[in-house]
Amino acid sequence: MLASEIKFLEYNKNENTLNEIEDYYADIVNGAVSKGDKVAVKVHMGEYGNLTYLRPPFVSEFVKLVKSAGGRPFVTDTTALYPKHRFTAKDYLKTAVANGFTRQSVMAPVVIADGPLGYTGMTYKLKKTVDQCDIKKVKIAKAIVDADSMIVLSHAKGHVLSGFGGAIKNLAMGCTTKETKAAQHLASRVILNTKECNGCGKCVDACPFNALKIENGKHAKILSRCMSCNSCFFACTEGALHLPRGGKTRFQVNLAHAAKAIIDRFDQDKIVYINFLQDITKLCDCCTPSGAPLVQDIGILGGKDPVAVDKASIDLIDKAPRYKRNLTKKHGDLLGSVNETDSLIHLKTASKLGVGTLRYSLK
């Protein structure tokens, strides 16, 4: 497969970045949006308390490009699997406003794509699986299904399970309903060590699905209704809950397959991928806090190949000047290293599925 062309807008120039977006990315947006298209502008609007999510002015610039191409844009995301401030559509819309995302600020309606509780969508069977994928079907959020084209705006940053979070993760986790989020996370469902559990019940209180109970007043028990959101893992202060060995690898394989299913829903060349390499933290925008930035801000990457856009992002992050001297000295995949995984796993699986290529050229 030939190298994919990626447009790179660097931040190290004495220019207003917002003014440069049209010059760099109007062509690829015009190539994906036809007159009258309903266009999903996909973005993570940030958990309440997270301060490094993608800022609304960047989103509004791409909304303008969609309108100029004759499209009818709406800004969208899906509800979260865990019970913070984006668990329902009502909660998420409140959080969106608090984080600056309103119809006025982004110049388009703000829509929670998977409905009031996060279960509204359409199910598609996977056409092909590789690398021992766990999932067989993907339920895509209704507003994504109804869109004619999509602009995927992703904040490039770290992730505790996938190492790197960019375009592919934005598709796989951000465009699906809670059922498919849970199916992907099943690979990383926590394991309970009863010998280390003191029965304090913090995990029980943290679970939004009532999937844990204290058994015989001694230790917790995970029930079959568990949705693998791992809220219990972060609530446990005794170290009694552990991620399974190989779980991060399987999670990434699942991500790639879910992303492929979403891409297949659209006609060819109807999706544009834009990665913003700024505020590059160890953890994702679901986290509060997500950590201090690890490297200097870099710029914006855009193209029609999510694998190439993500691979270029990882490479540029690895080459960027680092803020912290105590970071790993390992060469390559900084975000994977600090999150104890290999970020390229989901990119390589996506490439095998025909999503894109790891080869790219920057323009």
C-alpha positions in Angstrom: 0.0 0.0 0.0 1.3 3.5 -0.9 2.1 6.0 1.8 -0.9 8.2 2.9 -0.5 11.9 2.6 -0.9 13.8 5.9 -1.2 17.6 6.1 0.8 19.0 9.0 0.2 22.4 10.5 3.0 23.2 12.9 2.6 25.3 16.0 6.1 26.7 16.0 5.2 29.6 13.6 4.3 33.1 14.6 0.8 32.8 13.1 -2.7 32.6 14.4 -3.4 28.9 14.2 -7.2 29.3 13.8 -6.7 31.5 10.8 -4.4 28.8 9.2 -6.9 25.9 9.5 -8.9 26.9 6.4 -5.7 27.1 4.3 -4.5 23.7 5.4 -7.7 21.6 5.6 -10.4 23.1 3.4 -9.5 20.8 0.5 -9.8 17.5 2.4 -13.1 18.7 4.1 -14.5 19.7 0.7 -13.6 16.3 -0.7 -15.6 14.5 2.0 -18.6 16.7 2.3 -21.3 17.0 -0.5 -23.9 19.7 -0.6 -26.8 18.8 1.8 -24.8 16.2 3.7 -25.6 15.7 7.4 -22.1 15.9 8.8 -21.1 14.6 12.2 -18.2 16.6 13.7 -17.0 14.0 16.2 -15.2 15.4 19.3 -14.6 14.4 22.9 -15.9 17.4 24.9 -14.0 16.5 28.0 -15.0 15.1 31.4 -16.0 17.7 34.0 -12.8 18.7 35.7 -10.5 17.7 32.8 -8.6 20.7 31.6 -6.8 19.4 28.5 -9.7 18.5 26.2 -9.9 20.0 22.7 -11.0 23.6 22.9 -14.2 24.7 21.2 -12.6 27.4 18.9 -10.8 24.6 17.0 -14.1 22.8 16.6 -16.0 25.9 15.3 -13.3 26.4 12.6 -14.0 22.9 11.2 -17.8 23.6 11.5 -17.2 26.6 9.3 -15.4 24.5 6.7 -18.3 22.0 6.6 -20.8 24.8 6.1 -18.7 26.3 3.3 -18.7 22.9 1.6 -22.5 22.9 1.8 -22.9 20.4 4.7 -25.2 20.5 7.6 -22.9 20.0 10.7 -23.7 18.9 14.2 -21.1 18.5 16.9 -21.3 15.1 18.6 -20.0 12.5 21.1 -21.5 9.6 23.0 -22.1 9.0 26.7 -19.4 7.5 28.9 -19.4 3.9 30.3 -18.5 5.0 33.8 -20.7 7.1 36.1 -19.2 10.6 36.2 -20.6 13.6 34.5 -21.2 12.2 31.0 -23.0 9.0 31.9 -26.3 10.1 30.4 -27.1 12.5 27.6 -28.6 15.0 30.1 -25.4 14.9 32.2 -23.2 15.2 29.2 -25.0 18.2 27.8 -24.5 19.9 31.1 -20.8 19.1 31.1 -20.5 20.2 27.5 -21.8 23.6 28.4 -19.5 23.8 31.4 -16.6 23.0 29.1 -17.6 25.7 26.6 -19.4 23.6 24.0 -22.7 25.4 23.1 -24.5 25.9 19.9 -23.2 29.5 19.9 -19.6 28.6 20.6 -19.2 25.8 18.1 -21.8 27.3 15.6 -23.7 24.0 15.3 -26.1 21.9 17.4 -24.5 19.7 20.1 -25.9 16.2 19.9 -25.3 13.2 22.1 -25.2 10.5 19.5 -26.3 7.4 21.5 -29.5 8.8 23.0 -30.7 9.5 26.5 -29.0 6.7 28.4 -26.3 5.6 25.8 -28.0 2.6 24.2 -29.6 4.0 21.1 -28.0 2.7 17.9 -27.9 0.1 15.2 -26.0 -3.2 15.3 -23.7 -4.4 12.6 -21.9 -7.8 12.4 -18.2 -7.7 11.8 -17.3 -8.8 8.3 -13.8 -10.0 9.2 -11.8 -10.6 12.4 -8.0 -11.0 12.9 -5.7 -11.3 15.9 -8.2 -13.2 18.0 -10.7 -10.4 18.3 -13.3 -10.8 21.2 -16.2 -8.9 19.6 -18.4 -10.2 16.8 -20.8 -7.2 16.4 -20.7 -3.4 16.9 -23.6 -1.2 17.9 -23.0 2.2 16.3 -24.6 5.3 17.9 -27.8 6.4 16.1 -26.7 9.9 15.1 -23.5 8.5 13.7 -25.5 6.0 11.6 -27.7 8.8 10.3 -24.8 11.0 9.2 -23.6 11.2 5.6 -20.1 12.1 6.4 -17.9 12.7 9.4 -15.1 15.0 10.6 -13.2 13.2 13.4 -11.4 15.7 15.6 -9.2 13.9 18.1 -7.0 15.2 20.9 -3.8 13.2 20.7 -2.9 12.0 24.2 -2.2 8.9 26.3 -4.6 6.2 27.4 -4.2 3.7 30.3 -5.2 0.7 28.1 -4.3 1.6 24.5 -1.2 3.7 25.3 -2.1 6.3 22.6 -5.5 7.7 22.0 -6.2 9.3 18.7 -8.4 8.8 15.6 -9.0 5.1 15.9 -9.9 5.2 19.5 -12.2 8.2 18.9 -14.1 6.1 16.3 -14.1 2.8 18.3 -15.1 4.1 21.7 -16.6 7.5 20.8 -19.0 6.4 18.1 -20.5 3.3 19.8 -23.1 2.6 22.4 -22.6 1.4 26.0 -23.0 -2.2 24.9 -20.1 -2.1 22.5 -18.0 0.0 24.8 -18.5 -2.7 27.4 -17.7 -5.5 24.9 -14.4 -3.8 24.0 -13.5 -3.3 27.6 -14.3 -7.0 28.4 -10.7 -7.7 27.5 -9.6 -5.7 30.4 -12.2 -6.7 33.0 -10.6 -6.6 36.4 -9.7 -9.7 38.4 -10.4 -9.8 42.1 -7.8 -11.2 44.5 -9.9 -12.1 47.5 -6.9 -12.4 49.8 -6.1 -8.7 49.3 -9.7 -7.6 49.7 -10.8 -6.4 53.1 -14.5 -6.0 52.3 -14.5 -2.2 52.7 -17.2 -1.9 50.0 -15.6 1.1 48.1 -15.8 -0.9 44.9 -19.5 -1.7 45.5 -20.3 2.0 46.0 -18.4 3.0 42.8 -20.2 0.5 40.5 -22.9 2.1 38.4 -24.3 -1.3 37.4 -24.7 -2.9 40.8 -22.3 -5.6 39.6 -20.4 -6.1 42.9 -21.5 -7.3 46.3 -19.7 -8.0 49.6 -19.9 -11.8 50.2 -20.2 -13.1 53.7 -19.0 -9.8 55.0 -15.5 -10.6 54.1 -14.7 -9.7 50.4 -16.2 -8.4 47.2 -17.7 -10.6 44.5 -18.0 -9.5 40.8 -21.4 -10.4 39.4 -22.3 -11.4 35.8 -23.9 -8.0 35.0 -20.5 -6.3 35.1 -20.0 -3.9 32.2 -16.2 -3.8 32.4 -16.2 0.0 33.1 -13.4 -0.6 35.7 -14.9 2.1 38.1 -14.2 -0.4 40.9 -10.5 -0.7 39.9 -9.9 3.0 40.4 -12.0 3.0 43.6 -10.1 0.2 45.3 -7.4 1.4 47.8 -6.2 -2.0 48.8 -4.8 -3.2 45.5 -7.2 -6.1 45.4 -8.4 -5.5 41.8 -6.0 -6.2 38.9 -6.1 -5.9 35.2 -5.7 -9.2 33.4 -2.5 -10.2 31.8 -2.7 -9.5 28.1 -5.8 -7.4 28.6 -4.4 -4.2 27.1 -3.4 -6.1 23.9 -6.9 -7.6 23.5 -8.5 -4.2 24.2 -6.5 -2.7 21.4 -7.5 -5.5 19.0 -11.1 -4.8 19.8 -10.6 -1.1 19.2 -9.4 -1.7 15.7 -12.3 -3.9 14.8 -14.9 -1.5 16.2 -13.3 1.4 14.2 -13.4 -0.7 11.0 -17.1 -1.3 11.5 -17.8 2.4 11.8 -15.7 3.2 8.8 -17.6 0.6 6.8 -20.8 2.4 7.6 -19.7 5.4 5.4 -19.1 5.7 1.7 -15.5 5.8 0.7 -13.7 9.1 1.3 -16.5 10.5 3.4 -14.5 10.7 6.7 -11.7 13.1 7.5 -9.4 12.6 10.5 -7.8 15.6 12.3 -5.4 15.0 15.2 -4.5 17.8 17.5 -1.0 17.3 19.1 -1.3 19.6 22.1 -1.6 19.2 25.9 -0.2 15.7 25.4 -0.9 14.0 28.8 -0.3 10.4 30.0 -4.1 9.8 30.4 -7.1 10.6 28.3 -9.8 13.3 28.5 -12.1 11.1 30.5 -9.7 11.5 33.5 -9.6 14.1 36.1 -6.8 14.9 36.3 -5.2 13.5 33.1 -1.7 14.5 34.2 0.7 17.3 33.2 1.7 17.6 29.5 4.7 15.3 28.8 6.0 17.0 25.7 5.8 20.4 24.0 2.8 21.2 21.8 3.4 20.1 18.2 0.6 21.0 15.8 -2.3 19.5 13.8 -2.3 16.5 11.5 -5.1 15.8 8.9 -5.9 13.2 6.3 -8.3 10.5 5.2 -6.3 7.5 6.7 -6.8 7.1 10.5 -3.9 4.6 10.8 -1.5 7.0 9.1 -2.7 10.0 11.0 -2.3 8.2 14.3 1.1 6.7 13.4 2.4 10.2 12.4 1.1 11.5 15.7 2.9 8.9 17.7 6.2 9.5 15.8 6.0 13.3 16.2 5.3 13.0 19.9 8.3 10.7 20.3 10.5 13.3 18.6 9.1 16.3 20.5 11.1 18.0 23.4 10.0 16.5 26.7 9.0 18.4 29.8 9.8 15.8 32.4 13.3 14.5 32.9 12.1 11.4 34.8 10.2 10.0 31.7 11.3 6.7 30.3 14.4 6.8 28.1 13.1 4.1 25.9 13.3 5.1 22.2 9.9 5.2 20.5 6.2 5.1 21.7 6.6 7.4 24.7 2.8 7.2 25.6 2.8 3.4 25.3 5.8 3.2 27.6 4.4 5.4 30.4 1.1 3.4 30.1 3.0 0.0 30.1 1.7 -1.2 26.7 2.5 -1.0 23.0 0.5 1.7 21.3 1.1 0.3 17.8 -1.0 -2.9 18.5 -4.3 -1.3 17.5 -2.7 0.5 14.5 -1.2 -2.8 13.2 -4.5 -4.6 13.7 -6.4 -1.8 11.9 -3.9 -2.0 9.0 -4.5 -5.8 8.7 -8.3 -5.0 8.5 -7.7 -2.6 5.6 -8.4 0.6 7.6 -5.2 2.2 6.5 -1.4 2.1 6.3 1.4 2.7 8.7 3.3 4.5 6.0 2.8 8.2 5.5 4.3 11.4 4.1 3.9 14.8 5.7 2.9 17.7 3.6 
